[in-house]
Amino acid sequence: MPSASRSVPPDELETAQVDALRVMTADELCHEVVTLRRAVVSNRQIGASVGVVMHERGLGYDEALALLRRLSQDTNVPLVQVAETVLRLGHLGS
């Protein structure tokens, strides 16, 4: 009985594999670009909120960042959301 599967010449197989990798790579790159853009925005928000806390509390950069991180951990709220709140309110509060 003859086989129902057709033999694919090596050149065509390699081309198909390379094309599949290009599609995967394009999707992965697109995902990475989106992720990096979000990270840049988050980083800016966190940095700005650190500045607000530095001004409000008279702290240095590292101390203000540590305070925001501690607040984030204590409240189980992501640091970027704590930063967004500080920026929206214009202060850390008490």
C-alpha positions in Angstrom: 0.0 0.0 0.0 1.5 3.4 -1.0 2.0 6.0 1.8 -0.5 8.8 1.9 2.1 11.3 3.1 4.1 13.2 0.5 7.8 13.6 0.7 8.9 17.2 1.1 12.2 18.1 -0.6 14.8 19.3 2.0 15.0 22.8 0.5 11.3 23.3 0.9 11.3 21.9 4.4 14.1 24.3 5.4 12.3 27.2 3.8 9.1 26.3 5.7 11.1 26.0 9.0 12.8 29.4 8.4 9.5 31.0 7.6 7.9 29.6 10.7 10.8 30.9 12.8 10.4 34.3 11.3 6.7 34.4 12.3 7.5 33.3 15.8 10.3 35.8 16.1 8.1 38.6 14.8 5.4 37.7 17.3 8.0 37.5 20.1 9.5 40.8 19.1 6.1 42.5 19.0 5.4 41.2 22.5 8.8 42.4 23.7 8.2 45.9 22.3 4.9 46.1 24.1 6.4 44.9 27.3 9.3 47.3 27.1 7.0 50.3 26.4 4.9 49.4 29.5 8.1 49.1 31.5 9.3 52.6 30.4 6.0 54.1 31.4 6.0 52.3 34.7 9.6 53.3 35.4 8.8 57.0 34.7 5.8 56.8 37.0 7.8 55.2 39.8 10.6 57.7 39.4 8.2 60.7 39.5 6.5 59.3 42.6 9.9 58.9 44.2 10.5 62.6 43.6 7.2 63.5 45.2 8.0 61.4 48.3 11.6 62.9 48.4 10.1 66.4 48.4 7.3 65.7 50.8 9.4 63.7 53.4 12.8 65.3 52.9 14.3 61.9 52.0 17.0 60.8 49.6 16.2 58.8 46.5 17.0 55.4 48.0 15.0 56.1 51.1 12.0 57.3 49.2 12.1 54.3 46.9 12.4 52.0 49.9 9.4 53.6 51.5 7.3 53.2 48.3 8.4 49.5 48.0 7.6 48.9 51.7 4.1 50.4 51.2 3.6 48.3 48.1 4.6 45.1 50.0 2.6 46.0 53.1 -0.6 46.7 51.1 0.0 43.9 48.5 -0.4 46.6 45.8 2.0 46.6 42.8 4.6 49.3 43.1 3.5 50.9 39.8 -0.1 51.3 41.2 1.3 52.9 44.4 3.2 55.3 42.2 0.1 56.1 40.1 -1.8 56.9 43.3 1.0 59.1 44.6 1.1 61.0 41.4 -2.7 61.3 41.2 -2.9 62.7 44.7 0.3 64.7 44.5 1.5 63.3 47.8 2.1 60.1 49.8 -0.1 61.0 52.7 0.3 59.9 56.2 
